[in-house]
């Protein structure tokens, strides 16, 4: 009997210690906006941010304004992230607002040293943000280097006209130059340590850029729209998807679109890329050397303004510039739309938090 009680006591103690160990390993929630989708909208009077939970059951609008009781300004161009923060770039008011990425509580503002900021990346604890400078001056564009502890611009790197997207890899920055309100056809490579730059020529108006699963820098050049003296569209140069070897800075492969076909969005997922032509989405294998002949999904969006792929789903933004936009989610296997949710006015970017 005494042995049985002893064994029972030891058993109960073991459960207690195991429970304590499990509790120690449990990770507490980081905030209300963890494990979901962040959508940014350029805005009407003010840019805004919406949140959609990862089970799609909850949509919360204007999360920055609700948490901080203030507006961001117009236009909200993009958001960058590091492990703990989100950096919200609003170009017309020349600010980068720093918030906790999971609670969206404001931590500070970078409001000096910026002029029409566009996109940002983080490398080795520093921020790097593209700036158009004065849109009437094609020679004053730059990348701002930002101390993320003090939220100050410490120096700048001059670059060509209209810097747009920026990504980082192996001690280098890669910047696409869409040309602001004019046109450009360059990708700039910046050595972070020396700040030395070189340019790679691609097709007109490069925008999206990312690294594919083979390590190539993939660039979508949208082509330049040509107008007459009355601002009527009279033509457009050809678009292309270029694959740049970052060891040689040469273009290993370039897929050029037929005249009149000009995609505006390109994303990657695993071994595939997805691009749009109007409301239609096309699927292109990373190793494919020619364009597909038929669309993958016809979204029938009125104005397809943003796109991302995550897990087994395609996410697109059907933008409205006067009222709430719409987030549509498609299953990649069935190609069927599974759900729709509200999105900000002029919704343009999707992020996974």
ZIJO-V351550 format. One record per pair of residues at least 24 apart in sequence whose C-alpha atoms are under 8 Angstrom apart, sorted by the first residue. I is the first residue (numbers start at 1). GAP is how many residues later the second one is. If there is no record, write none. Layout:
# ZIJO-V351550
[[I,GAP] [I,GAP]]
This chain:
# ZIJO-V351550
[[30,72] [30,73] [31,71] [31,72] [32,70] [32,71] [33,68] [33,69] [33,70] [33,71] [33,320] [34,67] [34,68] [34,69] [34,319] [35,317] [35,318] [36,316] [36,317] [37,313] [37,314] [37,315] [37,316] [38,312] [38,313] [38,314] [38,315] [39,304] [39,305] [39,308] [39,309] [39,310] [39,311] [39,312] [40,36] [40,38] [40,39] [40,304] [40,307] [40,308] [40,309] [40,310] [41,35] [41,36] [41,302] [41,303] [41,304] [41,305] [41,306] [41,307] [41,308] [42,32] [42,33] [42,34] [42,35] [42,303] [42,304] [42,305] [42,306] [43,31] [43,32] [43,33] [43,278] [43,301] [43,302] [43,303] [43,304] [44,30] [44,277] [44,278] [44,301] [44,302] [45,28] [45,29] [46,25] [46,26] [46,27] [46,28] [46,29] [46,30] [47,24] [47,25] [47,26] [47,27] [47,28] [47,29] [47,43] [47,298] [48,24] [48,28] [48,296] [48,297] [49,295] [50,293] [50,294] [52,289] [56,283] [56,285] [59,282] [59,283] [61,282] [61,283] [62,282] [63,41] [64,40] [64,41] [67,36] [67,37] [67,38] [68,37] [68,38] [72,25] [77,41] [77,42] [78,40] [78,41] [78,271] [79,40] [79,41] [80,39] [80,40] [80,41] [80,42] [81,40] [81,41] [82,40] [89,28] [89,29] [89,30] [89,31] [90,26] [90,27] [90,28] [91,24] [91,25] [91,26] [91,27] [92,24] [101,252] [102,251] [108,43] [109,42] [110,41] [110,42] [110,43] [112,40] [112,41] [113,31] [113,39] [113,40] [114,30] [114,39] [118,45] [118,46] [118,47] [119,45] [119,46] [119,47] [120,45] [120,46] [121,45] [121,46] [121,47] [122,46] [123,45] [129,37] [130,33] [130,34] [130,35] [130,36] [130,45] [131,31] [131,32] [131,33] [132,29] [132,30] [132,31] [132,48] [135,45] [135,46] [138,24] [157,38] [159,29] [159,38] [160,28] [164,43] [165,42] [165,43] [165,44] [166,43] [167,42] [167,43] [176,30] [176,31] [176,32] [176,33] [176,43] [177,28] [177,29] [177,30] [178,26] [178,27] [178,28] [178,29] [179,26] [183,41] [185,36] [200,49] [200,50] [202,40] [203,35] [203,36] [203,37] [204,33] [204,34] [204,35] [208,57] [208,58] [208,59] [210,58] [212,56] [212,58] [212,59] [212,74] [213,57] [213,58] [213,73] [215,30] [216,27] [216,28] [216,29] [216,30] [217,25] [217,26] [217,27] [217,28] [217,29] [218,24] [218,25] [218,26] [219,24] [219,25] [220,44] [220,45] [220,46] [222,40] [222,41] [222,42] [223,39] [236,24] [238,24] [239,24] [255,34] [255,35] [255,36] [257,34] [265,40] [265,41] [265,42] [266,41] [267,40] [267,41] [267,42] [268,41] [269,40] [269,41] [278,25] [278,26] [279,24] [279,25] [296,39] [297,38] [305,42] [305,43] [306,41] [306,42] [306,43] [306,44] [307,42] [307,43] [308,42] [315,35] [317,26] [317,30] [317,31] [317,32] [318,29] [319,26] [319,27] [319,28] [319,29] [320,25] [320,26] [320,27] [321,24] [321,25] [322,24]]
